[in-house]
Amino acid sequence: EEASGRRREEDYSFVSVSGQSHRLHHLEKFTVYTVAVQAFNSKGAGVLSRPVRVSTLEDVPSESPVGVRCRAEDPHKMKVSWKPAKASRINGILKGYRVVYEISRDVHGKLIRESQVFEREEATLEDLHPDTNYTVAVLAFNGRGEGPPSDPIYCLTLPDVPDAPEAVRVHVGVGKSLVVAWKEPRFPNGNILHYVLYVYRGHTSEPEVEILPSSMYHHTVHGLDPGTTLAFQVEAVNSVGGGERSPLVHGTVPSTPDSPRPPVVLTFPRTVRLEPGESVVFPCDTLGDPEPHLTWTSPRDGKPLSPLIDKALFLGHVTPQDEGAYRCTARNPLGTDDLVHRLHVIRKKHPRFLRPNRTRLDESRSDERATRSTPDGSVERMGERPAGGMEDPARRRIPHPIRPGVRERSLPGAQRLDRHHGSLRGTFRGDPGYGILVFE
């Protein structure tokens, strides 16, 4: 700069114009420009006018945070960290980050998506489900709105003890026996290793204990006398340990244990979601005297299907045409009972996250438009010189060359900044990438 405080001609990018106004194209977003006008005639160029400092507007961030990582801290908590995008790509004043995370529980078919806002480059997500795969993405936002989300990462929370088995019930078995059946826990919170069955006889406080494989959902107690009453509890065990026991259920052997019994389906209904090409086995365990006859029917045409050994139905390499309800019906001369398993064939989809959200700036926040974030995270007010009156040499040239000849277009939501410097009045209007400077 010269002693008068004016910039030298060689500090500027020049464009020749005619008339008293010109539109500047291809400007950087949320960037301060110094603009001056110089008249010339056949004798040459005159003196530069006193410069006007104006800033383009904010826009939503154009890049997402990078290096997103996650670490499970306990079954219900996860820490997520990331690195910010380049300061020049924030396109405004960084307000914070939004962490978007979602799970899809195939067992129940419920999509759960949540998000939280954080100010720093790390976040702790709490109240999560144990042993659950979460899809996580991070996006930055400023006063104009939200930028694009980062590439999703997949984070698994730690396992926890399982919930109690559900729907425990007791049936009268064939002969002098009782059959206890149960459904797997709603939230196993890990891979079930085995079940523990507690059998209470009479008024004894210490139960008999049976260890049963994780694939078994019913157990028969044989050799009971007529009128005997037993109580049962079931506990699921995974790698963390045993969970809560189910409530006590009771069963009594009838006084005529050898009389015929109508069919009972011991298996509980299941809803299974598979991708094309996967396979599934639908069980259908039954009880009755005489032995029930089983039939499986197709959801497409109701025709009988051929089960495998042990009354189960096998569906291999499923396709979308295999979707539907598969019914198992048990019959004997005393009645019928049935069970319906449901199959959904889904295409694997990438998780969808919040899209950039453009919101118009509040006109009352003009002081925020005159600032910008710097690479070290501080906030710098534009249009002011540092202490001592000297301007930063790094800002002495226009950051982006001006290229004339670009087609004009209208600019919605324009902003007006009036500056009076002697005989020059500049009116600046524009959006984040365009500007108009009118001289009178």
C-alpha positions as CSV (number, residue, x, y, z in Angstrom):
1,E,0.0,0.0,0.0
2,E,1.0,3.6,-0.5
3,A,1.3,6.1,2.3
4,S,-2.2,7.3,1.6
5,G,-3.6,3.8,2.3
6,R,-4.6,3.1,-1.2
7,R,-3.7,-0.1,-3.1
8,R,-1.3,0.0,-6.0
9,E,-2.6,-0.8,-9.4
10,E,-0.6,-4.0,-9.7
11,D,-2.4,-5.4,-6.7
12,Y,-5.7,-5.7,-8.6
13,S,-7.1,-7.9,-11.3
14,F,-8.5,-5.7,-14.0
15,V,-11.5,-5.9,-16.3
16,S,-12.5,-3.3,-18.8
17,V,-16.2,-2.3,-18.8
18,S,-18.4,0.4,-20.2
19,G,-21.2,2.2,-18.5
20,Q,-21.6,2.7,-14.8
21,S,-22.2,-0.8,-13.5
22,H,-20.7,-4.3,-14.0
23,R,-21.5,-7.7,-12.5
24,L,-18.6,-9.7,-11.1
25,H,-18.9,-13.5,-11.7
26,H,-17.2,-16.6,-10.3
27,L,-16.4,-15.1,-6.9
28,E,-15.5,-17.2,-3.9
29,K,-18.2,-17.8,-1.4
30,F,-18.1,-15.8,1.9
31,T,-15.0,-13.9,0.8
32,V,-14.0,-10.2,1.2
33,Y,-13.1,-8.4,-2.0
34,T,-11.6,-5.0,-2.5
35,V,-13.0,-3.2,-5.5
36,A,-11.9,0.1,-7.1
37,V,-12.8,1.9,-10.3
38,Q,-10.3,3.6,-12.6
39,A,-11.4,5.8,-15.5
40,F,-9.3,6.1,-18.7
41,N,-9.4,8.1,-21.9
42,S,-7.2,8.5,-25.0
43,K,-4.4,9.9,-22.8
44,G,-4.4,6.9,-20.5
45,A,-5.7,5.7,-17.1
46,G,-6.6,8.0,-14.3
47,V,-6.1,7.5,-10.6
48,L,-7.8,4.6,-8.8
49,S,-10.9,5.5,-6.7
50,R,-10.8,4.8,-3.0
51,P,-11.4,1.1,-2.6
52,V,-14.7,-0.5,-1.4
53,R,-14.5,-3.7,0.7
54,V,-17.5,-6.0,0.3
55,S,-18.1,-9.7,1.1
56,T,-20.0,-12.4,-0.8
57,L,-22.7,-14.2,1.2
58,E,-22.6,-17.4,3.1
59,D,-23.6,-20.7,1.5
60,V,-24.0,-24.2,2.9
61,P,-20.8,-26.1,3.4
62,S,-19.6,-27.7,0.2
63,E,-17.6,-30.5,1.8
64,S,-18.3,-33.0,4.6
65,P,-16.1,-33.7,7.6
66,V,-13.5,-36.4,6.9
67,G,-11.9,-39.2,8.9
68,V,-15.0,-40.3,10.7
69,R,-14.3,-43.0,13.3
70,C,-16.2,-44.7,16.1
71,R,-15.4,-46.7,19.2
72,A,-17.9,-48.5,21.4
73,E,-17.4,-47.7,25.1
74,D,-20.1,-49.9,26.6
75,P,-23.3,-51.6,25.5
76,H,-25.2,-48.3,25.4
77,K,-22.5,-45.7,24.5
78,M,-20.3,-45.0,21.5
79,K,-17.8,-42.2,20.8
80,V,-17.6,-40.7,17.3
81,S,-14.7,-38.5,16.2
82,W,-13.9,-36.7,12.9
83,K,-11.7,-34.1,11.3
84,P,-13.2,-30.8,9.9
85,A,-13.5,-30.0,6.2
86,K,-11.2,-27.4,4.8
87,A,-12.0,-23.9,6.2
88,S,-12.4,-22.6,2.6
89,R,-15.1,-25.2,2.0
90,I,-17.2,-24.2,5.0
91,N,-18.4,-21.2,3.0
92,G,-19.4,-19.2,6.2
93,I,-19.1,-19.3,9.9
94,L,-19.1,-22.9,11.2
95,K,-21.9,-23.3,13.7
96,G,-21.4,-27.0,14.6
97,Y,-21.9,-30.6,13.4
98,R,-24.8,-32.9,13.2
99,V,-24.2,-36.6,13.8
100,V,-26.8,-38.8,12.1
101,Y,-27.1,-42.5,13.1
102,E,-29.6,-45.2,12.3
103,I,-30.2,-48.9,12.8
104,S,-32.5,-51.3,11.0
105,R,-33.9,-54.0,13.3
106,D,-34.6,-56.8,10.8
107,V,-36.5,-58.9,13.5
108,H,-39.1,-56.2,14.0
109,G,-38.8,-54.3,10.7
110,K,-38.5,-51.0,12.4
111,L,-36.1,-48.3,11.1
112,I,-34.7,-46.1,13.8
113,R,-33.0,-42.9,12.7
114,E,-31.8,-40.2,15.1
115,S,-29.4,-37.2,15.0
116,Q,-27.7,-34.9,17.5
117,V,-25.9,-31.6,17.2
118,F,-22.3,-31.1,18.6
119,E,-20.0,-28.1,18.6
120,R,-16.6,-29.9,18.6
121,E,-15.1,-32.6,16.4
122,E,-16.2,-35.5,18.7
123,A,-19.4,-36.8,20.0
124,T,-20.6,-39.3,22.6
125,L,-23.8,-41.1,21.6
126,E,-25.8,-42.6,24.5
127,D,-28.9,-44.7,25.1
128,L,-27.9,-47.1,22.2
129,H,-29.0,-50.7,21.9
130,P,-26.4,-53.4,22.8
131,D,-24.8,-55.5,20.1
132,T,-26.4,-53.4,17.4
133,N,-24.8,-52.3,14.1
134,Y,-25.2,-48.5,13.7
135,T,-24.7,-46.5,10.5
136,V,-23.1,-43.2,11.3
137,A,-22.4,-40.0,9.2
138,V,-21.4,-36.5,10.1
139,L,-22.3,-33.2,8.4
140,A,-21.2,-29.6,9.1
141,F,-23.6,-26.6,9.2
142,N,-23.3,-22.8,9.2
143,G,-25.8,-20.0,9.3
144,R,-27.1,-20.8,5.8
145,G,-27.8,-24.5,6.4
146,E,-26.3,-28.0,6.4
147,G,-23.6,-29.4,4.1
148,P,-23.4,-32.9,2.6
149,P,-23.0,-35.9,5.0
150,S,-19.8,-37.8,5.2
151,D,-19.5,-41.3,3.8
152,P,-21.3,-43.6,6.3
153,I,-19.4,-45.9,8.6
154,Y,-20.6,-48.9,10.5
155,C,-20.2,-49.2,14.2
156,L,-21.1,-52.1,16.5
157,T,-22.0,-51.6,20.1
158,L,-20.8,-54.0,22.8
159,P,-23.0,-56.9,23.8
160,D,-24.9,-57.0,27.1
161,V,-26.8,-59.7,29.0
162,P,-29.9,-60.8,27.1
163,D,-33.5,-60.0,28.0
164,A,-35.6,-62.8,29.5
165,P,-37.1,-65.4,27.1
166,E,-40.7,-64.4,26.1
167,A,-44.1,-66.2,26.0
168,V,-43.1,-69.1,28.2
169,R,-46.0,-71.6,28.4
170,V,-46.6,-75.2,29.6
171,H,-48.5,-77.9,27.6
172,V,-49.7,-81.3,28.6
173,G,-47.6,-83.8,26.8
174,V,-48.2,-87.3,25.5
175,G,-48.3,-89.8,28.3
176,K,-47.2,-88.6,31.8
177,S,-45.3,-85.5,30.7
178,L,-45.3,-81.8,30.6
179,V,-43.8,-79.7,27.8
180,V,-42.5,-76.1,28.4
181,A,-42.0,-73.9,25.3
182,W,-40.6,-70.4,25.0
183,K,-39.7,-67.7,22.5
184,E,-36.2,-66.2,22.1
185,P,-35.6,-62.9,23.9
186,R,-36.8,-59.8,22.2
187,F,-33.4,-58.3,22.6
188,P,-30.7,-61.1,22.8
189,N,-28.0,-58.4,23.0
190,G,-25.5,-60.8,21.5
191,N,-25.4,-64.4,20.3
192,I,-27.3,-66.7,22.5
193,L,-25.0,-69.6,23.6
194,H,-27.6,-71.7,25.5
195,Y,-30.7,-71.6,27.6
196,V,-31.0,-72.6,31.3
197,L,-34.3,-74.3,32.3
198,Y,-35.2,-74.2,36.0
199,V,-37.7,-76.8,37.1
200,Y,-39.4,-76.5,40.5
201,R,-41.1,-79.6,42.0
202,G,-43.6,-79.1,44.8
203,H,-42.6,-76.6,47.4
204,T,-38.8,-77.1,47.1
205,S,-36.8,-73.8,46.9
206,E,-33.9,-75.3,44.9
207,P,-34.8,-76.0,41.3
208,E,-33.5,-78.7,39.0
209,V,-31.4,-77.1,36.2
210,E,-31.2,-78.2,32.6
211,I,-28.7,-76.7,30.1
212,L,-30.3,-76.6,26.6
213,P,-28.8,-75.6,23.2
214,S,-29.6,-72.3,21.7
215,S,-31.5,-73.9,18.9
216,M,-34.0,-75.5,21.2
217,Y,-37.2,-73.7,22.2
218,H,-39.1,-76.4,24.1
219,H,-38.3,-79.2,26.5
220,T,-40.3,-82.2,27.8
221,V,-40.2,-83.5,31.3
222,H,-41.2,-87.2,31.3
223,G,-42.2,-89.8,34.0
224,L,-44.6,-87.6,36.0
225,D,-47.4,-88.9,38.2
226,P,-51.0,-87.8,37.5
227,G,-51.8,-84.6,39.4
228,T,-48.1,-83.5,39.6
229,T,-47.6,-79.7,39.4
230,L,-44.3,-78.2,38.2
231,A,-43.1,-74.6,37.9
232,F,-40.7,-73.4,35.2
233,Q,-38.4,-70.5,34.5
234,V,-36.1,-70.0,31.5
235,E,-32.9,-67.9,31.2
236,A,-30.9,-67.0,28.1
237,V,-27.1,-66.9,28.2
238,N,-24.7,-65.1,25.8
239,S,-21.0,-64.3,26.0
240,V,-21.6,-61.6,28.6
241,G,-23.6,-63.9,31.0
242,G,-27.1,-64.9,31.9
243,G,-29.9,-62.5,31.7
244,E,-33.1,-62.1,33.7
245,R,-35.2,-65.2,34.2
246,S,-38.7,-65.4,32.8
247,P,-41.7,-65.2,35.1
248,L,-42.7,-68.5,36.8
249,V,-45.3,-70.6,34.8
250,H,-47.0,-73.7,36.1
251,G,-48.3,-76.9,34.6
252,T,-50.2,-79.9,36.0
253,V,-50.3,-83.5,34.7
254,P,-54.0,-84.5,34.2
255,S,-55.6,-87.4,36.1
256,T,-56.0,-89.2,32.8
257,P,-52.6,-88.6,31.2
258,D,-53.0,-91.3,28.5
259,S,-56.1,-89.9,26.9
260,P,-55.9,-88.5,23.3
261,R,-54.9,-84.9,22.9
262,P,-55.7,-82.4,20.1
263,P,-52.8,-80.9,18.1
264,V,-50.7,-78.1,19.5
265,V,-48.0,-76.2,17.5
266,L,-45.1,-75.5,19.9
267,T,-43.2,-73.3,17.5
268,F,-43.8,-69.5,17.6
269,P,-44.4,-67.4,14.5
270,R,-41.4,-65.7,12.9
271,T,-41.0,-62.8,10.5
272,V,-37.7,-63.1,8.5
273,R,-36.2,-60.5,6.2
274,L,-33.6,-61.8,3.7
275,E,-31.8,-60.5,0.7
276,P,-32.2,-62.3,-2.6
277,G,-30.1,-65.5,-2.7
278,E,-30.2,-66.2,1.0
279,S,-31.9,-69.3,2.6
280,V,-34.1,-69.9,5.6
281,V,-35.6,-72.9,7.6
282,F,-39.0,-72.5,9.1
283,P,-39.7,-74.9,11.9
284,C,-43.0,-76.3,12.9
285,D,-42.8,-78.6,16.0
286,T,-46.1,-80.1,17.2
287,L,-47.6,-82.1,20.0
288,G,-50.7,-84.3,20.0
289,D,-52.1,-87.8,20.4
290,P,-52.5,-89.3,17.8
291,E,-49.5,-87.7,16.1
292,P,-50.7,-84.7,14.1
293,H,-50.3,-84.7,10.3
294,L,-48.5,-81.6,9.0
295,T,-49.1,-79.6,5.8
296,W,-47.3,-76.5,4.5
297,T,-49.0,-74.2,2.0
298,S,-47.4,-71.7,-0.4
299,P,-48.3,-68.0,-0.2
300,R,-48.6,-67.7,-4.0
301,D,-51.2,-70.3,-4.8
302,G,-52.0,-72.1,-1.5
303,K,-50.6,-75.4,-2.9
304,P,-49.0,-77.9,-0.5
305,L,-45.2,-77.7,0.0
306,S,-42.8,-80.5,0.9
307,P,-41.2,-80.1,4.3
308,L,-37.8,-81.4,5.3
309,I,-37.1,-83.9,8.1
310,D,-38.4,-82.8,11.5
311,K,-41.4,-81.1,9.9
312,A,-39.4,-78.0,8.9
313,L,-39.7,-76.1,5.6
314,F,-36.5,-75.1,3.8
315,L,-36.4,-72.2,1.3
316,G,-33.2,-71.8,-0.6
317,H,-31.9,-69.0,-2.7
318,V,-35.0,-66.9,-2.2
319,T,-36.3,-64.3,-4.7
320,P,-38.9,-61.5,-4.3
321,Q,-41.4,-63.9,-5.7
322,D,-41.0,-66.1,-2.6
323,E,-42.3,-63.3,-0.3
324,G,-45.5,-64.1,1.7
325,A,-47.0,-66.0,4.6
326,Y,-46.1,-69.7,4.9
327,R,-48.7,-71.7,6.9
328,C,-48.1,-74.9,8.8
329,T,-51.2,-76.8,9.7
330,A,-51.3,-79.7,12.2
331,R,-54.3,-82.0,12.1
332,N,-55.5,-85.1,14.0
333,P,-59.0,-86.5,14.6
334,L,-59.5,-84.2,17.6
335,G,-58.8,-80.9,15.9
336,T,-56.3,-78.6,14.1
337,D,-53.7,-76.0,15.0
338,D,-51.7,-73.8,12.7
339,L,-48.7,-71.4,12.5
340,V,-47.8,-68.7,10.0
341,H,-44.2,-67.6,9.3
342,R,-43.7,-64.5,7.1
343,L,-40.9,-63.9,4.7
344,H,-39.8,-60.5,3.3
345,V,-37.2,-60.4,0.5
346,I,-35.5,-57.0,0.5
347,R,-32.9,-55.3,-1.6
348,K,-29.9,-54.0,0.3
349,K,-30.1,-50.2,0.4
350,H,-27.5,-47.6,1.4
351,P,-28.7,-45.6,4.4
352,R,-30.2,-42.2,3.6
353,F,-29.2,-39.3,5.7
354,L,-30.2,-35.7,6.0
355,R,-29.6,-33.7,2.8
356,P,-28.1,-30.2,2.8
357,N,-30.7,-27.8,4.2
358,R,-30.5,-24.3,2.7
359,T,-32.1,-21.6,4.8
360,R,-32.1,-17.9,4.1
361,L,-30.0,-15.8,6.3
362,D,-31.7,-13.7,8.9
363,E,-31.4,-10.1,7.7
364,S,-30.8,-9.0,11.3
365,R,-27.5,-11.0,11.5
366,S,-25.5,-8.8,9.2
367,D,-22.6,-8.8,11.7
368,E,-22.2,-12.5,11.1
369,R,-21.9,-12.0,7.3
370,A,-18.9,-9.7,8.0
371,T,-16.9,-12.5,9.7
372,R,-15.4,-15.8,8.5
373,S,-13.8,-18.9,10.2
374,T,-10.0,-19.3,9.9
375,P,-8.1,-22.6,9.6
376,D,-7.1,-22.5,13.3
377,G,-10.8,-22.4,14.3
378,S,-10.9,-18.7,15.3
379,V,-13.4,-16.2,13.9
380,E,-12.1,-13.2,12.0
381,R,-14.1,-10.1,11.3
382,M,-13.8,-9.0,7.7
383,G,-13.6,-5.4,6.6
384,E,-11.4,-4.5,9.5
385,R,-7.6,-4.2,9.7
386,P,-5.5,-5.9,12.3
387,A,-4.1,-3.9,15.2
388,G,-1.5,-1.4,14.0
389,G,-3.4,-0.4,10.9
390,M,-1.5,-2.8,8.5
391,E,-3.4,-5.1,6.3
392,D,-2.6,-8.8,6.1
393,P,-0.3,-9.2,3.0
394,A,-2.0,-12.5,2.2
395,R,-5.2,-10.6,1.4
396,R,-3.6,-8.0,-0.8
397,R,-4.7,-9.7,-4.1
398,I,-8.2,-10.7,-5.2
399,P,-8.5,-14.4,-4.3
400,H,-10.1,-15.4,-7.6
401,P,-9.5,-13.7,-11.0
402,I,-12.5,-11.9,-12.5
403,R,-13.7,-13.4,-15.8
404,P,-16.1,-11.3,-17.8
405,G,-18.6,-12.5,-20.4
406,V,-20.5,-14.9,-18.2
407,R,-24.3,-14.9,-18.9
408,E,-26.2,-12.8,-16.3
409,R,-29.0,-14.2,-14.1
410,S,-31.3,-12.9,-11.4
411,L,-30.1,-12.9,-7.8
412,P,-32.8,-13.8,-5.2
413,G,-32.5,-12.7,-1.6
414,A,-30.1,-9.9,-2.5
415,Q,-28.2,-7.9,0.2
416,R,-27.4,-4.2,0.1
417,L,-24.3,-2.7,1.6
418,D,-23.8,1.0,1.1
419,R,-20.4,2.6,1.5
420,H,-19.7,6.3,1.1
421,H,-16.1,7.3,0.2
422,G,-16.0,10.8,-1.2
423,S,-17.6,10.8,-4.6
424,L,-18.0,7.0,-4.8
425,R,-21.1,5.1,-3.6
426,G,-21.1,1.3,-4.1
427,T,-24.2,-0.9,-3.9
428,F,-23.4,-4.6,-3.6
429,R,-25.9,-7.3,-4.2
430,G,-25.4,-10.9,-4.7
431,D,-25.6,-14.6,-3.7
432,P,-22.6,-16.7,-2.5
433,G,-21.1,-16.8,-6.0
434,Y,-22.1,-13.6,-7.7
435,G,-21.8,-9.9,-7.0
436,I,-23.0,-6.6,-8.6
437,L,-21.2,-3.3,-7.9
438,V,-23.0,-0.2,-9.1
439,F,-21.1,3.1,-9.2
440,E,-22.7,6.5,-9.2
